[in-house]
Amino acid sequence: MALRYSGGTGALFDKESELHICKVDYQLMETEATKYTQKRWWGEFKCTKQLEKSGTFRIELEDGRKGDCVIWSDSESTQKNATFYSYHFNGRGKLGNNRRAEF
């Protein structure tokens, strides 16, 4: 199974309302689908905004791909007055191709 790494600048959106939440700097890991497994994608990102809740969001990557993901934070990244907040995400479903975003 091959593992592919990529990173860049993207955007985070509320899944329900499609409202832009913040700009993110992400690191993404992906596996390709095989005869026996589906494609998987996950990673982490940093942003300047502290998210009020964990849950399902939509992330848009630098190359224009979008996908729904579940986000959570570790306890160290939620300190008040931090410059950047760190979050982890697991992809849900396909990471689809769409038009390129402008950040």
N, CA, C and O atoms as CSV, one atom per row, in Angstrom:
chain,resi,resn,atom,element,x,y,z
A,1,MET,N,N,0.851,-1.173,0.000
A,1,MET,CA,C,0.000,0.000,0.000
A,1,MET,C,C,0.893,1.231,0.000
A,1,MET,O,O,1.749,1.378,0.872
A,2,ALA,N,N,0.702,2.107,-0.963
A,2,ALA,CA,C,1.486,3.333,-1.076
A,2,ALA,C,C,0.848,4.442,-0.254
A,2,ALA,O,O,-0.375,4.571,-0.188
A,3,LEU,N,N,1.701,5.231,0.363
A,3,LEU,CA,C,1.250,6.365,1.165
A,3,LEU,C,C,1.798,7.630,0.527
A,3,LEU,O,O,2.995,7.725,0.254
A,4,ARG,N,N,0.923,8.605,0.289
A,4,ARG,CA,C,1.334,9.853,-0.354
A,4,ARG,C,C,1.132,11.008,0.620
A,4,ARG,O,O,0.080,11.126,1.248
A,5,TYR,N,N,2.152,11.860,0.739
A,5,TYR,CA,C,2.102,13.035,1.613
A,5,TYR,C,C,2.011,14.294,0.759
A,5,TYR,O,O,2.623,14.386,-0.305
A,6,SER,N,N,1.234,15.264,1.246
A,6,SER,CA,C,1.196,16.574,0.600
A,6,SER,C,C,0.824,17.607,1.647
A,6,SER,O,O,0.343,17.266,2.728
A,7,GLY,N,N,1.045,18.850,1.325
A,7,GLY,CA,C,0.729,19.925,2.249
A,7,GLY,C,C,0.489,21.208,1.492
A,7,GLY,O,O,0.789,21.310,0.302
A,8,GLY,N,N,-0.051,22.183,2.188
A,8,GLY,CA,C,-0.312,23.459,1.547
A,8,GLY,C,C,-1.258,24.306,2.367
A,8,GLY,O,O,-1.457,24.087,3.561
A,9,THR,N,N,-1.831,25.274,1.690
A,9,THR,CA,C,-2.794,26.181,2.308
A,9,THR,C,C,-4.173,25.868,1.752
A,9,THR,O,O,-4.344,25.697,0.544
A,10,GLY,N,N,-5.144,25.796,2.630
A,10,GLY,CA,C,-6.504,25.484,2.215
A,10,GLY,C,C,-7.508,26.288,3.003
A,10,GLY,O,O,-7.171,27.301,3.615
A,11,ALA,N,N,-8.742,25.829,2.984
A,11,ALA,CA,C,-9.815,26.519,3.699
A,11,ALA,C,C,-10.712,25.498,4.376
A,11,ALA,O,O,-10.879,24.376,3.898
A,12,LEU,N,N,-11.283,25.909,5.495
A,12,LEU,CA,C,-12.205,25.076,6.244
A,12,LEU,C,C,-13.585,25.710,6.195
A,12,LEU,O,O,-13.729,26.917,6.391
A,13,PHE,N,N,-14.607,24.886,5.932
A,13,PHE,CA,C,-15.978,25.353,5.817
A,13,PHE,C,C,-16.875,24.569,6.757
A,13,PHE,O,O,-16.597,23.410,7.065
A,14,ASP,N,N,-17.950,25.197,7.212
A,14,ASP,CA,C,-18.991,24.490,7.957
A,14,ASP,C,C,-19.726,23.606,6.961
A,14,ASP,O,O,-20.151,24.085,5.910
A,15,LYS,N,N,-19.878,22.344,7.268
A,15,LYS,CA,C,-20.494,21.410,6.326
A,15,LYS,C,C,-21.955,21.750,6.046
A,15,LYS,O,O,-22.411,21.656,4.906
A,16,GLU,N,N,-22.676,22.138,7.069
A,16,GLU,CA,C,-24.112,22.394,6.913
A,16,GLU,C,C,-24.404,23.686,6.157
A,16,GLU,O,O,-25.210,23.685,5.226
A,17,SER,N,N,-23.762,24.787,6.544
A,17,SER,CA,C,-24.101,26.092,5.966
A,17,SER,C,C,-23.165,26.529,4.844
A,17,SER,O,O,-23.439,27.519,4.165
A,18,GLU,N,N,-22.065,25.808,4.639
A,18,GLU,CA,C,-21.058,26.161,3.633
A,18,GLU,C,C,-20.368,27.492,3.925
A,18,GLU,O,O,-19.747,28.064,3.029
A,19,LEU,N,N,-20.460,27.996,5.149
A,19,LEU,CA,C,-19.774,29.235,5.521
A,19,LEU,C,C,-18.286,28.987,5.717
A,19,LEU,O,O,-17.880,27.990,6.314
A,20,HIS,N,N,-17.474,29.916,5.200
A,20,HIS,CA,C,-16.030,29.842,5.387
A,20,HIS,C,C,-15.696,30.094,6.853
A,20,HIS,O,O,-16.147,31.083,7.430
A,21,ILE,N,N,-14.914,29.211,7.456
A,21,ILE,CA,C,-14.548,29.348,8.862
A,21,ILE,C,C,-13.164,29.962,9.004
A,21,ILE,O,O,-12.989,30.940,9.731
A,22,CYS,N,N,-12.180,29.393,8.315
A,22,CYS,CA,C,-10.817,29.919,8.433
A,22,CYS,C,C,-9.916,29.342,7.345
A,22,CYS,O,O,-10.245,28.354,6.688
A,23,LYS,N,N,-8.788,29.984,7.184
A,23,LYS,CA,C,-7.724,29.505,6.315
A,23,LYS,C,C,-6.885,28.526,7.125
A,23,LYS,O,O,-6.666,28.751,8.316
A,24,VAL,N,N,-6.403,27.433,6.504
A,24,VAL,CA,C,-5.635,26.414,7.222
A,24,VAL,C,C,-4.341,26.096,6.482
A,24,VAL,O,O,-4.276,26.177,5.256
A,25,ASP,N,N,-3.323,25.737,7.239
A,25,ASP,CA,C,-2.081,25.173,6.708
A,25,ASP,C,C,-2.110,23.694,7.066
A,25,ASP,O,O,-2.069,23.335,8.243
A,26,TYR,N,N,-2.180,22.836,6.053
A,26,TYR,CA,C,-2.438,21.419,6.298
A,26,TYR,C,C,-1.299,20.513,5.852
A,26,TYR,O,O,-0.484,20.879,5.005
A,27,GLN,N,N,-1.263,19.331,6.439
A,27,GLN,CA,C,-0.441,18.210,6.032
A,27,GLN,C,C,-1.419,17.063,5.803
A,27,GLN,O,O,-2.190,16.720,6.700
A,28,LEU,N,N,-1.396,16.468,4.614
A,28,LEU,CA,C,-2.360,15.449,4.223
A,28,LEU,C,C,-1.639,14.146,3.904
A,28,LEU,O,O,-0.598,14.148,3.247
A,29,MET,N,N,-2.196,13.042,4.372
A,29,MET,CA,C,-1.718,11.717,4.032
A,29,MET,C,C,-2.847,10.990,3.309
A,29,MET,O,O,-4.010,11.086,3.700
A,30,GLU,N,N,-2.487,10.251,2.237
A,30,GLU,CA,C,-3.485,9.534,1.444
A,30,GLU,C,C,-2.968,8.155,1.083
A,30,GLU,O,O,-1.777,7.975,0.828
A,31,THR,N,N,-3.866,7.183,1.063
A,31,THR,CA,C,-3.559,5.866,0.510
A,31,THR,C,C,-4.431,5.678,-0.721
A,31,THR,O,O,-5.550,6.190,-0.778
A,32,GLU,N,N,-3.933,4.961,-1.685
A,32,GLU,CA,C,-4.715,4.672,-2.884
A,32,GLU,C,C,-5.622,3.475,-2.626
A,32,GLU,O,O,-5.321,2.625,-1.788
A,33,ALA,N,N,-6.711,3.418,-3.339
A,33,ALA,CA,C,-7.622,2.278,-3.241
A,33,ALA,C,C,-6.953,1.043,-3.835
A,33,ALA,O,O,-6.175,1.134,-4.784
A,34,THR,N,N,-7.265,-0.092,-3.266
A,34,THR,CA,C,-6.791,-1.364,-3.802
A,34,THR,C,C,-8.001,-2.225,-4.111
A,34,THR,O,O,-9.145,-1.791,-3.975
A,35,LYS,N,N,-7.736,-3.422,-4.518
A,35,LYS,CA,C,-8.809,-4.375,-4.796
A,35,LYS,C,C,-9.630,-4.653,-3.532
A,35,LYS,O,O,-10.815,-4.978,-3.613
A,36,TYR,N,N,-8.993,-4.523,-2.366
A,36,TYR,CA,C,-9.628,-4.901,-1.112
A,36,TYR,C,C,-9.965,-3.735,-0.181
A,36,TYR,O,O,-10.725,-3.908,0.771
A,37,THR,N,N,-9.414,-2.564,-0.442
A,37,THR,CA,C,-9.642,-1.427,0.453
A,37,THR,C,C,-10.016,-0.179,-0.331
A,37,THR,O,O,-9.685,-0.052,-1.509
A,38,GLN,N,N,-10.698,0.729,0.322
A,38,GLN,CA,C,-11.031,2.010,-0.269
A,38,GLN,C,C,-9.891,2.996,-0.029
A,38,GLN,O,O,-9.039,2.781,0.834
A,39,LYS,N,N,-9.889,4.069,-0.798
A,39,LYS,CA,C,-8.919,5.142,-0.583
A,39,LYS,C,C,-9.186,5.775,0.776
A,39,LYS,O,O,-10.341,5.974,1.152
A,40,ARG,N,N,-8.124,6.094,1.515
A,40,ARG,CA,C,-8.261,6.758,2.814
A,40,ARG,C,C,-7.445,8.042,2.790
A,40,ARG,O,O,-6.421,8.128,2.112
A,41,TRP,N,N,-7.913,9.046,3.545
A,41,TRP,CA,C,-7.162,10.304,3.660
A,41,TRP,C,C,-7.375,10.885,5.045
A,41,TRP,O,O,-8.462,10.794,5.615
A,42,TRP,N,N,-6.310,11.488,5.580
A,42,TRP,CA,C,-6.322,12.048,6.926
A,42,TRP,C,C,-5.143,13.002,7.063
A,42,TRP,O,O,-4.291,13.078,6.178
A,43,GLY,N,N,-5.100,13.724,8.168
A,43,GLY,CA,C,-3.967,14.624,8.372
A,43,GLY,C,C,-4.170,15.544,9.552
A,43,GLY,O,O,-4.914,15.250,10.488
A,44,GLU,N,N,-3.481,16.669,9.476
A,44,GLU,CA,C,-3.582,17.685,10.521
A,44,GLU,C,C,-3.448,19.052,9.894
A,44,GLU,O,O,-2.909,19.199,8.797
A,45,PHE,N,N,-3.949,20.061,10.606
A,45,PHE,CA,C,-3.804,21.423,10.121
A,45,PHE,C,C,-3.673,22.375,11.295
A,45,PHE,O,O,-4.026,22.056,12.430
A,46,LYS,N,N,-3.153,23.555,10.982
A,46,LYS,CA,C,-3.060,24.650,11.949
A,46,LYS,C,C,-3.825,25.831,11.406
A,46,LYS,O,O,-3.855,26.066,10.198
A,47,CYS,N,N,-4.451,26.581,12.316
A,47,CYS,CA,C,-5.153,27.787,11.920
A,47,CYS,C,C,-5.090,28.788,13.071
A,47,CYS,O,O,-4.718,28.435,14.190
A,48,THR,N,N,-5.451,30.022,12.793
A,48,THR,CA,C,-5.382,31.062,13.819
A,48,THR,C,C,-6.676,31.177,14.605
A,48,THR,O,O,-6.751,31.958,15.554
A,49,LYS,N,N,-7.691,30.421,14.231
A,49,LYS,CA,C,-8.979,30.493,14.901
A,49,LYS,C,C,-9.198,29.236,15.740
A,49,LYS,O,O,-8.978,28.120,15.269
A,50,GLN,N,N,-9.629,29.422,16.974
A,50,GLN,CA,C,-9.963,28.278,17.808
A,50,GLN,C,C,-11.382,27.841,17.474
A,50,GLN,O,O,-12.319,28.637,17.549
A,51,LEU,N,N,-11.536,26.574,17.105
A,51,LEU,CA,C,-12.851,26.049,16.757
A,51,LEU,C,C,-13.616,25.749,18.026
A,51,LEU,O,O,-13.074,25.176,18.971
A,52,GLU,N,N,-14.876,26.140,18.044
A,52,GLU,CA,C,-15.715,25.972,19.229
A,52,GLU,C,C,-16.085,24.522,19.485
A,52,GLU,O,O,-16.291,24.124,20.632
A,53,LYS,N,N,-16.171,23.728,18.416
A,53,LYS,CA,C,-16.612,22.354,18.579
A,53,LYS,C,C,-15.838,21.445,17.636
A,53,LYS,O,O,-15.333,21.878,16.600
A,54,SER,N,N,-15.758,20.194,18.015
A,54,SER,CA,C,-15.260,19.175,17.101
A,54,SER,C,C,-16.452,18.704,16.290
A,54,SER,O,O,-17.596,18.944,16.676
A,55,GLY,N,N,-16.206,18.053,15.196
A,55,GLY,CA,C,-17.323,17.558,14.401
A,55,GLY,C,C,-16.970,17.459,12.940
A,55,GLY,O,O,-15.795,17.413,12.575
A,56,THR,N,N,-17.996,17.426,12.098
A,56,THR,CA,C,-17.808,17.254,10.663
A,56,THR,C,C,-17.777,18.612,9.960
A,56,THR,O,O,-18.657,19.453,10.144
A,57,PHE,N,N,-16.748,18.793,9.160
A,57,PHE,CA,C,-16.533,20.023,8.403
A,57,PHE,C,C,-16.197,19.652,6.965
A,57,PHE,O,O,-16.094,18.469,6.639
A,58,ARG,N,N,-16.027,20.639,6.112
A,58,ARG,CA,C,-15.553,20.427,4.746
A,58,ARG,C,C,-14.224,21.160,4.608
A,58,ARG,O,O,-14.112,22.335,4.959
A,59,ILE,N,N,-13.227,20.460,4.098
A,59,ILE,CA,C,-11.917,21.073,3.878
A,59,ILE,C,C,-11.679,21.169,2.378
A,59,ILE,O,O,-11.974,20.241,1.624
A,60,GLU,N,N,-11.138,22.311,1.961
A,60,GLU,CA,C,-10.767,22.505,0.569
A,60,GLU,C,C,-9.263,22.670,0.520
A,60,GLU,O,O,-8.697,23.521,1.207
A,61,LEU,N,N,-8.617,21.846,-0.302
A,61,LEU,CA,C,-7.164,21.833,-0.389
A,61,LEU,C,C,-6.664,22.813,-1.443
A,61,LEU,O,O,-7.438,23.339,-2.242
A,62,GLU,N,N,-5.381,23.043,-1.428
A,62,GLU,CA,C,-4.746,24.002,-2.328
A,62,GLU,C,C,-4.976,23.665,-3.802
A,62,GLU,O,O,-5.072,24.564,-4.637
A,63,ASP,N,N,-5.063,22.376,-4.122
A,63,ASP,CA,C,-5.252,21.973,-5.515
A,63,ASP,C,C,-6.720,21.949,-5.945
A,63,ASP,O,O,-7.029,21.533,-7.061
A,64,GLY,N,N,-7.628,22.393,-5.068
A,64,GLY,CA,C,-9.038,22.487,-5.416
A,64,GLY,C,C,-9.881,21.300,-4.994
A,64,GLY,O,O,-11.105,21.347,-5.112
A,65,ARG,N,N,-9.261,20.239,-4.505
A,65,ARG,CA,C,-10.042,19.099,-4.043
A,65,ARG,C,C,-10.750,19.450,-2.741
A,65,ARG,O,O,-10.227,20.198,-1.916
A,66,LYS,N,N,-11.959,18.893,-2.570
A,66,LYS,CA,C,-12.758,19.120,-1.367
A,66,LYS,C,C,-13.220,17.791,-0.806
A,66,LYS,O,O,-13.392,16.816,-1.538
A,67,GLY,N,N,-13.418,17.767,0.509
A,67,GLY,CA,C,-13.964,16.576,1.121
A,67,GLY,C,C,-14.456,16.850,2.521
A,67,GLY,O,O,-13.995,17.777,3.188
A,68,ASP,N,N,-15.396,16.037,2.961
A,68,ASP,CA,C,-15.904,16.132,4.327
A,68,ASP,C,C,-14.940,15.415,5.257
A,68,ASP,O,O,-14.368,14.384,4.903
A,69,CYS,N,N,-14.767,15.968,6.443
A,69,CYS,CA,C,-13.857,15.366,7.393
A,69,CYS,C,C,-14.334,15.616,8.814
A,69,CYS,O,O,-15.042,16.583,9.092
A,70,VAL,N,N,-13.930,14.727,9.702
A,70,VAL,CA,C,-14.198,14.877,11.123
A,70,VAL,C,C,-12.949,15.472,11.753
A,70,VAL,O,O,-11.838,15.008,11.495
A,71,ILE,N,N,-13.127,16.502,12.579
A,71,ILE,CA,C,-12.013,17.238,13.172
A,71,ILE,C,C,-12.050,17.119,14.682
A,71,ILE,O,O,-13.117,17.146,15.295
A,72,TRP,N,N,-10.879,16.987,15.271
A,72,TRP,CA,C,-10.744,17.021,16.720
A,72,TRP,C,C,-9.396,17.638,17.061
A,72,TRP,O,O,-8.507,17.706,16.213
A,73,SER,N,N,-9.246,18.084,18.295
A,73,SER,CA,C,-7.983,18.681,18.728
A,73,SER,C,C,-7.440,17.897,19.900
A,73,SER,O,O,-8.182,17.226,20.617
A,74,ASP,N,N,-6.134,17.990,20.086
A,74,ASP,CA,C,-5.561,17.417,21.299
A,74,ASP,C,C,-5.561,18.498,22.367
A,74,ASP,O,O,-5.680,19.679,22.044
A,75,SER,N,N,-5.432,18.128,23.604
A,75,SER,CA,C,-5.588,19.086,24.707
A,75,SER,C,C,-4.523,20.179,24.699
A,75,SER,O,O,-4.785,21.282,25.177
A,76,GLU,N,N,-3.338,19.907,24.174
A,76,GLU,CA,C,-2.261,20.902,24.165
A,76,GLU,C,C,-2.542,22.055,23.208
A,76,GLU,O,O,-2.055,23.165,23.422
A,77,SER,N,N,-3.319,21.807,22.158
A,77,SER,CA,C,-3.525,22.840,21.136
A,77,SER,C,C,-4.690,23.768,21.454
A,77,SER,O,O,-4.956,24.697,20.691
A,78,THR,N,N,-5.382,23.543,22.547
A,78,THR,CA,C,-6.554,24.360,22.844
A,78,THR,C,C,-6.285,25.385,23.938
A,78,THR,O,O,-7.224,25.896,24.549
A,79,GLN,N,N,-5.034,25.688,24.188
A,79,GLN,CA,C,-4.701,26.679,25.199
A,79,GLN,C,C,-5.155,28.059,24.734
A,79,GLN,O,O,-5.002,28.408,23.563
A,80,LYS,N,N,-5.705,28.829,25.643
A,80,LYS,CA,C,-6.150,30.184,25.288
A,80,LYS,C,C,-4.939,31.053,24.962
A,80,LYS,O,O,-3.837,30.824,25.459
A,81,ASN,N,N,-5.168,32.048,24.121
A,81,ASN,CA,C,-4.154,33.007,23.697
A,81,ASN,C,C,-3.045,32.368,22.873
A,81,ASN,O,O,-1.950,32.925,22.793
A,82,ALA,N,N,-3.293,31.226,22.266
A,82,ALA,CA,C,-2.302,30.605,21.393
A,82,ALA,C,C,-2.300,31.340,20.053
A,82,ALA,O,O,-3.330,31.859,19.623
A,83,THR,N,N,-1.142,31.381,19.397
A,83,THR,CA,C,-1.036,32.010,18.090
A,83,THR,C,C,-1.669,31.128,17.019
A,83,THR,O,O,-2.381,31.619,16.143
A,84,PHE,N,N,-1.406,29.822,17.093
A,84,PHE,CA,C,-1.984,28.853,16.166
A,84,PHE,C,C,-2.621,27.726,16.956
A,84,PHE,O,O,-2.142,27.358,18.028
A,85,TYR,N,N,-3.693,27.185,16.425
A,85,TYR,CA,C,-4.365,26.042,17.022
A,85,TYR,C,C,-4.173,24.848,16.090
A,85,TYR,O,O,-4.282,24.981,14.871
A,86,SER,N,N,-3.890,23.701,16.660
A,86,SER,CA,C,-3.594,22.501,15.891
A,86,SER,C,C,-4.759,21.515,15.991
A,86,SER,O,O,-5.297,21.278,17.073
A,87,TYR,N,N,-5.141,20.942,14.838
A,87,TYR,CA,C,-6.260,20.008,14.769
A,87,TYR,C,C,-5.890,18.810,13.900
A,87,TYR,O,O,-5.024,18.904,13.030
A,88,HIS,N,N,-6.544,17.704,14.141
A,88,HIS,CA,C,-6.403,16.489,13.347
A,88,HIS,C,C,-7.705,16.269,12.594
A,88,HIS,O,O,-8.770,16.693,13.043
A,89,PHE,N,N,-7.616,15.606,11.450
A,89,PHE,CA,C,-8.833,15.285,10.709
A,89,PHE,C,C,-8.743,13.912,10.070
A,89,PHE,O,O,-7.663,13.438,9.716
A,90,ASN,N,N,-9.908,13.285,9.931
A,90,ASN,CA,C,-10.081,12.036,9.186
A,90,ASN,C,C,-11.089,12.285,8.088
A,90,ASN,O,O,-12.176,12.806,8.338
A,91,GLY,N,N,-10.730,11.914,6.873
A,91,GLY,CA,C,-11.621,12.108,5.745
A,91,GLY,C,C,-12.826,11.197,5.805
A,91,GLY,O,O,-12.745,10.063,6.275
A,92,ARG,N,N,-13.934,11.702,5.329
A,92,ARG,CA,C,-15.179,10.944,5.221
A,92,ARG,C,C,-15.598,10.963,3.762
A,92,ARG,O,O,-15.926,12.018,3.219
A,93,GLY,N,N,-15.588,9.816,3.134
A,93,GLY,CA,C,-16.003,9.748,1.740
A,93,GLY,C,C,-14.891,10.168,0.789
A,93,GLY,O,O,-13.706,10.094,1.114
A,94,LYS,N,N,-15.301,10.605,-0.382
A,94,LYS,CA,C,-14.353,10.939,-1.445
A,94,LYS,C,C,-13.736,12.310,-1.231
A,94,LYS,O,O,-14.348,13.208,-0.652
A,95,LEU,N,N,-12.525,12.444,-1.706
A,95,LEU,CA,C,-11.829,13.725,-1.770
A,95,LEU,C,C,-11.892,14.121,-3.231
A,95,LEU,O,O,-11.029,13.744,-4.023
A,96,GLY,N,N,-12.940,14.901,-3.594
A,96,GLY,CA,C,-13.263,15.156,-4.989
A,96,GLY,C,C,-12.544,16.337,-5.584
A,96,GLY,O,O,-12.072,17.227,-4.877
A,97,ASN,N,N,-12.472,16.326,-6.904
A,97,ASN,CA,C,-11.884,17.437,-7.646
A,97,ASN,C,C,-12.942,18.480,-7.934
A,97,ASN,O,O,-14.036,18.159,-8.397
A,98,ASN,N,N,-12.616,19.706,-7.661
A,98,ASN,CA,C,-13.475,20.854,-7.948
A,98,ASN,C,C,-12.593,21.968,-8.485
A,98,ASN,O,O,-11.382,21.796,-8.628
A,99,ARG,N,N,-13.187,23.083,-8.775
A,99,ARG,CA,C,-12.383,24.203,-9.278
A,99,ARG,C,C,-11.409,24.670,-8.206
A,99,ARG,O,O,-11.660,24.501,-7.013
A,100,ARG,N,N,-10.320,25.248,-8.629
A,100,ARG,CA,C,-9.287,25.723,-7.715
A,100,ARG,C,C,-9.779,26.897,-6.885
A,100,ARG,O,O,-10.418,27.812,-7.403
A,101,ALA,N,N,-9.482,26.864,-5.609
A,101,ALA,CA,C,-9.889,27.931,-4.702
A,101,ALA,C,C,-8.876,29.065,-4.736
A,101,ALA,O,O,-7.711,28.856,-5.075
A,102,GLU,N,N,-9.312,30.239,-4.394
A,102,GLU,CA,C,-8.438,31.412,-4.270
A,102,GLU,C,C,-8.283,31.741,-2.798
A,102,GLU,O,O,-9.267,32.028,-2.118
A,103,PHE,N,N,-7.064,31.702,-2.304
A,103,PHE,CA,C,-6.821,31.964,-0.880
A,103,PHE,C,C,-6.053,33.240,-0.722
A,103,PHE,O,O,-5.747,33.641,0.401
